[in-house]
Amino acid sequence: MDPKAVKSDLVLILDFGSQYTHLITRRIRALSVFSLCISGTSPLSSITSLNPKVVILSGGPHSVHSDDSPSFPDGFVDWALSNGVFVLGICYGLQLIVQRLGGEVRVGQKQEYGRMEIEVVKSCGIFAGKKVGDKQVVWMSHGDEAARLPDGFEVVATSLQGAVAAVEDRKRKFYGLQYHPEVTHSPEGMETLRYFLFEVCGVNAGWKMEDVMDEEIKVINNTLAPDDHVICALSGGVDSTVAATLVHKAIGDRLHCVFVDNGLLRYKERERVMETFESDLHLPVTCVDASDQFLSKLKGVVDPEMKRKIIGKEFICIFDAFAQELEQKLGKKPAFLVQGTLYPDVIESCPPPGSGRTHSHTIKSHHNVGGLPKDMKLKLIEPLKLLFKDEVRQLGKILKVPEPFLKRHPFPGPGLAVRVLGDVTEGNALDIVRQVDEIFIQSIKDAGIYDSIWQAFAVFLPVKSVGVQGDQRTHSYVVTLRAVTSQDGMTADWYCFESSFLKDVSQKICNNVRGVNRVTLDITSKPPSTIEWE
């Protein structure tokens, strides 16, 4: 999708490392306004080429006093002023504006973290819809504060401790909020963003999934020659299925889907997924059984990053072989590979600003973005790479992908390799985690709570504990259950089951899965953990 072709003004977020940056993107898209997030240290040409109407400078963990603190590129301020671009700084972004435009930022006498109350002191600009004296609760997270404002700026809101909470220079179209309006802990934050974008900046809202579909089809057809053939790697998940359906709508039978059984699938996944592809989606799918190939390469490997790299490499080897077979059949070798890469994958693969790295901080390399070999022969088509998961589901609904399929929980590209800690080929670990996972998921469905959970699964721990089963001492494995709620997978909270449900599931697992005598529950949010264990 070409951002310039979107029928909405673009709001560009410059990311300076805040854990909340992606939420700004989400909140703005929820207002039917297209938004993108790029590194705050991107060159000026990367910013200007996107022609944004509004630029938002995100928060971040840095201090503007540090020598290595990240900043927007030289020439940014002059470009914004000469082109009438609105700029909003949030938290660190506000301090960056103050410092770079000639003001002063100091270490605050009183640091402000968590819920704080602010008061409007001037009814203008971003708070023109408020009255002087109006108060609201916001989420603060800063140790530094603006001590002296640049010429032309004025304070429009303060915290009850007297610290600057909001500033603006309406003539130059520069604004700043010391708090985070994008988080739910700032109850009026969404309204503040809405007022700023529509009333202050005059942004045009035109971000619709129907337009995304039409634009993506144009991009696909413009990318491919009329006789080009394309391979699509289907995993059975929502992302790859929606991507395949979209490409199939664009090029028809020139799409050739392949579903690989890598030996790391869930219980009866292969049979269930293939039936759905054939009977419901009518996609041309070839199933390749490569279980032995994958598991032999993974034997003895315990490092999670290495497992992901191996799996990514083997997938590409299979796709290359599949392409060669198609070449013999069609007389022309497919040159493109479709993947269901999503925007969170792209965001998590960006280098953290100020980290000194020029590559991704390795969170999960083989999630379409970072685990593919550099010498891959196929060129990538990623029609969903600017969309979040919930947006992909909206697109899938427009494309008439069956509702039950769209509601499926996410399943990682490396499969059960990241749900079996350690060597996946050791003993019967894969069989155990498959059986436990099936019992857990079926129990969730039977309880009618499947759609209330973003993702649920079982994890095999390479740990044994002592138990008593059938009046005998056992020394068996420990498994853990994980279930989270989320909107886009970027942040998540653990799902709070009723104790009776957990008791029932635990009994079913211990009574029906040989080799397990202890069941635990993961009650960690993201952050600090990731959703998957590896």
N, C-alpha and C positions, 0 to 999 in steps of 0.2 A: 504494500500500500504506500502510495506517495503522499506524504503529509501535505504537500502543496495542493493536492487535488481534493482535499477534504473541504466540505461546504461549511466549515465552521472556522472562525478565527482561531489561531493557534495560541495556546498558553504554554510557554516553554519553561520547564523547571530546571534550574541549574543545581545539581546535587552536590552538596558539600559534606555529605557523610552522615546526615541525620537518619536515625532508625525510622523516622516517620515520613521520609521524603516521598515514598511510593504512595502514601495516603493522600498527599496533596494531589497527585495525578488522578487517583481514584475519585476524590471528592469533586474535582473539576469536571471529570467525565460524567459524573452523576448529574451534573447540571446541563448535560447535552452539549458540552464544549470540549473540543478536542484538545488534549494535552499530551506532551511528551516530556521525558526526563532524560537529560544527558549530563555528563560530568561537568561540575562547576569549573573545572580547569580546561575545558575544551577551547580550542583556538577560536578567535573571533569569527573566522570564516564559517565555522560549523554552526554558530549561532545565527549569523546574518543570513546564511543560505536558506534557513527555515522560515525566515520572514515572520517572526512571531509578533502578535499585537501586544502581548503581555509577557514579561519575563519575571519569574518568581525565583528568588535566591533562597535556598532551603536553609534549615538549621544545620548544625554539625557539632562534633565533639571538640573542636579546636578553639583556641583563643587567637584573636586577631593580633595579639602581641607576639606570638611565636614566630620565629624566623621561617619555619616551614609551613605556616598556616596557608591553606589554599585560598585562592582569590579568583575573581573573574578576570579575563584577559585585558591587557592594556588596550585602550581604545573603546572599551565597552560603553563607558559613560557617554563619550562623545557620540558614538553611534546611536545610543538610545535617545539622546537629546535631539539629534538632528533628524531622526526618523519618527519622533513622537511616540516612542514605545513606552508603555507604562511598566514600572519596575516596582516589585513588592519584595522587601526583605523580611524573612521570618527568623526570629531568634538570632543565630549567628549571621544570617543574611542582613538583618537590620544593622548589626554592629559593623559588618563589612562596608555597608553603604556609608555609615557615619564616618568611619575611619578613612575610606578612600576619597570621600568628598570634602575632607578637611576638618572634620570634627575630632572628638577625642573619646576613646573608650578606655575605661579603667576597671580594675578589679573591684567588684561591688563590695561596699561595706557590709551589706547583708545579702547573702546569696538567696535565690528564690527557686525552689524546686517543688513540683507538685501543684495541687490546686491552690490558686491564689485569687483574690478579688481585685479587680481593677475598676477605675472610675473614669468616666468620660469628662474631660476638662474643657474640650472645645467641640461644639456640634458642627463639624464640617468634614469635607472629604470622605474618608472611609467611615466616619461616624456621623455623617450628616443626617442619617435617619434616627439618631439618638439625641437625647437631651443632656445638657450639662448636668452632672450629678448622677446620671444613670450608672448603675453598677452591674457587673457580670462576673461569673466565675470562669477562670481560664486555667490552662495548664502551662506552668512556667518550668523552664529547665535551663538556668543560666547562672554563671558566677560573675561574669563581666557585665558592665552596664554602660550605657551612653552617658558620659559626663558632660560633654559639650557638643552641641549640634552644629553641623555645617551651616553656613549662611543660607538663608531661605527656608530652613526647616523650622517647624514648631511642634511642640508636644501636644498631642490631642487626647492622650489617656495616660494615667499613672497607676501604679500599684498602690495598695493601701500603705505600703512601706515608703512610698514616695519615689520609687524608681520609675524611670521612663518605661511605659508599656506600649505606646504607639506614637509614631512621628510621621510627618509628611511635608513634602514640598510640592504643593499642588501645581505650581507654575512649571516645574521641571518634571512633574509626573513621577516623582519618587516617593514611595511609601514604605513604612516599616512597622512590623508588629513584633514585640519582644516575646510574645507567647506563641503557642502552637494552635492556630484555629482549626487545623486539620484533624485533630484527635477528638474522640468522643468526650474526653474529659473537659473540653471547652464546649459546653452545651450550645452556646450561640455562635460558635465558630463557623459552622456551615452557612449561617445567615450572613455573617460578616464577609465570607468569601463571595457569596452570591451578590451581595450589595456592591462589593468592590468591582467584581467583573462586569456586571450589567449596568449599574448606576454610575459608577466612577469611570470605568474604562470603555463602556459602550460595546462590550463584546457581543458578537453575533453567535447565537447557539444554533448549531446545525449538525451536530454529531449524532447520526442515526445508523443502526446496524444495517438497514437496507442499503444505505449509501456505501457502507463498508463492503458489503457483498458485491455490489455492482463495480466498485472501483477495483477490488481484488481480481475479479474476473477479467477486467481490462488489463491489469498489470500482468496477469498470467499469460493472456493471449499476446501481449506485446513482447513478453520475454521469450516466448517459444516461437519457433518457425512452424509453418503449417503442417510440416511432416515430422516434427519432433515428437518422440515418445517419452513418457515420464514414469518413473517408478515411485511408488508411495510405500513407505514402511508403516504398516498398520500394527499397532500394539494391542488394540482392543479397548483403548482408552478413549475418552471424549475428544481429546485434542487431535490425535491423528485421524480419527474417524471424521470429524468435522472438516479437517483440512482435506482429506481424500474426497469427501462429498462435494466440497467447493471446487476442487480441481476437476473432478469428474463432470460437474455442471459446465465447466469452462471448455474442456477439450474432449469429453466423451470417452470413446473406447481407446484413445491414445494413452489413457492412464492404465497402468498395470500395478495392482496392489500385491504386496507380499506380506504374509503374516509368518513370523519366525517363532517356532517353539524352541526356545533356548534352554529348556530344562529348568527354568526359573519362574515358571508361571504358577498361578494359584490353582487350587483344586478344580479340576475339569475345565480350566479356562479355555483351553484350545477348542474343545468340543462346543462349548457355549458361545464363544466368540464367532467361530466359523459359521454356526447356524444363524446368528444374528446378521452377519455380513451377507449371507446368501439369501435368506428368506425375507429380511426386513429392509436392508439397505440396497440390495441388488448391485453390489460392487463386485468387479472382477478381481477375485482374490486367489492367489496361489499360496498354499500352506507348505512351509519348509520345516522339516524336523531336523534341527541341528543341536539337539540336546547333548549328544556325546561330544560334539565339537567344542561347545562352550564349557561343559563341565570338565573336560580334560585339560583345558587351558587354565581353569580356575583352581585346579587341584593344588592344595598347599598354600594358596594365596590368602592372607589374612588382612592385609592392608586395604581399607575400603576404597581409597583412591586408586590403587592398583587394580582392584576388581572392576571399577567403573571403566578404567582405561582399556582393560582387556576386553570387556563386553562391547564397548564402542568399536574397537578395532575389528572384532569378529563379526559384528553386524555389517560393517562396511564390506568385509570380505565376501559375505553372503550376498549383499546387494550387487557387488561387482560381478559375482558369478551368475546371478540371476539376470543381470544386464547382458552378459555374454550369451546366455541361452536365448534371450529375447532377440538378440541380434541375428542368431542363426535362423530363428523363426520368421522375423520381420524383414530381414535384410538391412536393418538400420539399428545401430546400438543406441539405447536410451542414454541421454546425456544429463538428465536431471533427476534429483531425488527430492521428494516432498517430505517435509517433517512438520510436526505439530508444535514447533517452538512457540512459547508464549512470552508475553512481555516481562513477567516476573523472572523468567530464565535469563532474559537479556539484562535486566536490571541487576540481578545477582552476579552477573558475569562482568560488571563494570568495575574498574579499579577504584577502591575507596579514595576519594580526594585527600591529598595530604599524606598518603601512605608511602609515597616514594616508589610505588609499583606501577608498572606500565601494563600489567595484565590483571586478570581477575583474581580476587581473593578466592581461593578454591573452596567453595561451599559444597558444590555437587557437580563435578565436572561432566559426567555423562548424562546431562539432561538436555540433550540436543545441541547445547552450545559449546561445551568445552571438551567433550570426550572423543571427538572425531579426528582421525589422523590427518596430518597436513597434506599427505600425498593422495588423498581421496580423489578418485577419477571423476566422480559424479558432482555436478554443480547443484547447489541447494536452492529449493523453492520453499520459503517459509511464509505462507499467506497469513498466519495468525500471530506473527512475532510482535505486533504492536497492540495485542489484545490481552486482557485479563481473563481469567477462567470464567467468570460469570458472563462476560461479554461473548466468549466463545459459545457458551450455552445458548445465549440469545440468538447468535448467528446460526447455530445448529437447528434451533426451532424454526427459523425462517427457511432453512434448507430442508425442513421436514424430516430431520433425524428423529426417530422415535423417542418420546419423552423418557421412558424408563432408561434408555441408553444414555441420554444426556445427564441423567441424575446419578450415573455411576460415580462412585468415589474414585479419585485419582489413583493411578497405579504407576510407580516409578519405572523409568526406562530400563534400569538394570534389574528390574523384577525383584524376586526374593533374595537376590544376592545382597541387598542392603537391608534385608529383614532377618538374615541369618548372620549374626556377628561371628567373625572369624572365617574359617574354611567352610565353604558351603557344601563341599563334598564329604565332609567328615561325618561318618556314621549315617544315621537316618535323619539328620537335621532338617532337610527339605521336606520329607514326608511329615515330620512332626509339625512344622510351622504351617504346612498346607491344611492339615486336619484341624489344628487349633484355630486357624483363620476362618475356615469354613463354619465351624461351630459358632464362633464369635459373630461373624457377619449374619449368619442365618438367624441367630438369636436377636440381633438388632432389628432385622426385618420383621421377625415375628412380633416384636414389641412395638412395631409401628413407629420407630424413631430413626430409621435409616436416612430419611430426607432432612432430618434436623442436624445431621452430623456431616461435616465436610469430608472427613476421611477417617476410616477405622481399619485397623489391621492388627495382626499378631507379630511378635518378634521372638525369635529363638535366641536364647542366651547360652553361651558355651560354659554354663555353670551348673554343677550338680548340687542338690541338697538332699538331706536325709528326710525320709518320710515313713509313714506307716500305711500300708495298703494290704488288705486281706490278712491282717494280723501278722504281717511280715515287714521287716525293715527294708526300705528301698533306698536306693541312691540314684535318683533320676534327675532329669533336666528341669530347669526353670524357664518359664515363658512369661512374657509380659504382654499386656493388652494396651493398645494406644487408640484413642478416639479424640478428635479435635473439632472445634467449630472455627470457621473462618469465612471471610468474604472472597479472598483472592489468593490465599496460601502464603502471602508475604508475612503476615502475623497470624497467630492462632492461639486459642485457649483450649484447655482440656475439657472434654465433655463430662458433665457431672451426672453419672448414672445413679439410679436408685439402688440402694444396698441389696434389695431383693433380687434385682436383675444380676448384679455381680455375683451374688451367692449362687444363683442358678447356673450361670455360665461357668463359674469355677468348678462346680460339681460335674457338669457335663464334660468339661475338658479332662479332668482328672479320672473320670470313670470311663471315658471313651478313647483317650489317646495314650497308647502305651509308651512309656518312657518319660512321662511328665508327672511330677508329684507336687508342683508348686506353681501357682498362678499369681502374678503381680500386675499392678495397674500403674501406668505412666501418668503422673499428674503434673507434667511440666508444660508450661506455655512456650510459644515461640515469639520473641526470644525469651529466655536465653538459649533454649534448645532449638534444633531444627525439628520439623515434623517427623521425617524419617530418622532412623537411628544411625545410619551410615551414609 
